[in-house]
Amino acid sequence: MPKNIVEYAQEKERIFHANPFDPRLDTHKLHGKDKDVWSFSITHSYRIKFIFLAKSGVLFLEIGTHDIYK
């Protein structure tokens, strides 16, 4: 990933840890084959896919462009 995207991702991760549903993240549940997966925005083009685990945990699955949804 480009260095600036990594820096944006680190900032968005800090926001996520404070509040996973902060409006700046555009957190949303996915559909179809990823119906149990969530996503939040790093930039307009980059996303992080994740799942909520039991006991308040989170597992990040993928980071990338919209291609991660395919």
Secondary structure, 3 states (H helix, E strand, C coil): CCHHHHHHHHHHHHHHHHCCCCHHHCCEECCHHHCCCEEEECCCCCEEEEEEEHHHEEEEEEEECHHHHC
